[in-house]
Amino acid sequence: LLISQADIQRVVDPLMDLISIALPVLLGLVGSLGAIWCIVLGVKYAKAEDPQEHEKAKNALKNAIIGFVLIFVLLIMLQVGVSVFTNYWSTYNYQ
């Protein structure tokens, strides 16, 4: 079973197009949701009166920031990986 470059190209091109369209949208969505959620948690932190509530809100805010930073970094890495894969794909020799 021989698979030609054209066969693989028909499969890969739509996937690469989808990823290249979806990544900027996802980055914007994660950034805006992260900012809104951190603001909400910051308000909870500021309004906390009991020491336990204060500590709980502080930990929730810290965990949210870490989570959104990780998601953002992973999306950036995916975008870099797509460009590396595209460069590799365009120069691959099928013989």
C-alpha positions as CSV (number, residue, x, y, z in Angstrom):
1,L,0.0,0.0,0.0
2,L,1.6,3.2,-1.2
3,I,0.5,6.5,0.0
4,S,1.3,9.4,-2.2
5,Q,2.1,12.9,-1.1
6,A,-1.1,14.2,-2.6
7,D,-3.1,11.7,-0.5
8,I,-1.4,12.9,2.7
9,Q,-1.7,16.5,1.6
10,R,-5.5,16.1,1.2
11,V,-5.7,15.0,4.9
12,V,-3.2,17.4,6.4
13,D,-4.1,20.6,4.7
14,P,-7.7,20.9,6.1
15,L,-6.4,20.0,9.6
16,M,-3.6,22.7,9.4
17,D,-6.1,25.2,8.2
18,L,-8.5,24.4,11.0
19,I,-5.7,24.7,13.6
20,S,-4.4,28.0,12.1
21,I,-7.9,29.5,12.3
22,A,-8.8,28.1,15.7
23,L,-5.5,29.0,17.6
24,P,-5.9,32.8,17.6
25,V,-9.5,32.5,18.6
26,L,-8.6,30.1,21.4
27,L,-5.8,32.4,22.6
28,G,-8.2,35.4,22.7
29,L,-10.9,33.3,24.4
30,V,-8.6,31.9,27.1
31,G,-7.1,35.4,27.7
32,S,-10.4,37.1,28.1
33,L,-12.0,34.3,30.2
34,G,-8.8,34.2,32.4
35,A,-8.9,37.9,33.0
36,I,-12.6,37.9,33.9
37,W,-12.2,34.9,36.2
38,C,-9.2,36.4,37.9
39,I,-11.1,39.7,38.4
40,V,-14.0,37.8,40.0
41,L,-11.7,35.8,42.3
42,G,-9.8,39.0,43.1
43,V,-13.0,40.7,44.2
44,K,-13.8,37.6,46.4
45,Y,-10.4,37.9,47.9
46,A,-10.8,41.6,48.6
47,K,-14.3,41.0,50.2
48,A,-13.2,38.1,52.3
49,E,-13.6,38.9,56.0
50,D,-12.8,35.7,57.8
51,P,-9.2,34.5,57.7
52,Q,-10.3,31.1,56.4
53,E,-12.3,32.8,53.5
54,H,-9.3,35.1,52.9
55,E,-6.9,32.1,52.6
56,K,-9.4,30.1,50.5
57,A,-9.9,33.0,48.1
58,K,-6.1,33.6,47.9
59,N,-5.5,29.9,47.0
60,A,-8.3,29.9,44.4
61,L,-6.9,33.1,42.8
62,K,-3.4,31.6,42.8
63,N,-4.6,28.3,41.3
64,A,-6.6,30.1,38.6
65,I,-3.7,32.3,37.6
66,I,-1.4,29.2,37.3
67,G,-4.0,27.3,35.4
68,F,-4.6,30.0,32.8
69,V,-0.9,30.7,32.4
70,L,-0.4,26.9,31.7
71,I,-3.3,26.8,29.2
72,F,-1.9,30.0,27.5
73,V,1.6,28.5,27.3
74,L,0.3,25.2,25.9
75,L,-1.7,27.1,23.2
76,I,1.4,29.1,22.3
77,M,3.5,25.9,22.2
78,L,0.8,24.3,19.9
79,Q,1.1,27.3,17.6
80,V,4.9,27.0,17.5
81,G,4.6,23.3,16.9
82,V,2.2,23.8,14.0
83,S,4.7,26.1,12.3
84,V,7.5,23.6,12.9
85,F,5.3,20.8,11.5
86,T,4.3,22.9,8.5
87,N,8.0,23.6,7.7
88,Y,8.9,19.9,8.1
89,W,5.9,18.9,6.0
90,S,6.8,21.2,3.2
91,T,10.4,19.9,3.0
92,Y,9.8,16.2,3.5
93,N,11.0,13.9,0.8
94,Y,8.6,11.0,0.0
95,Q,11.1,8.9,-2.0
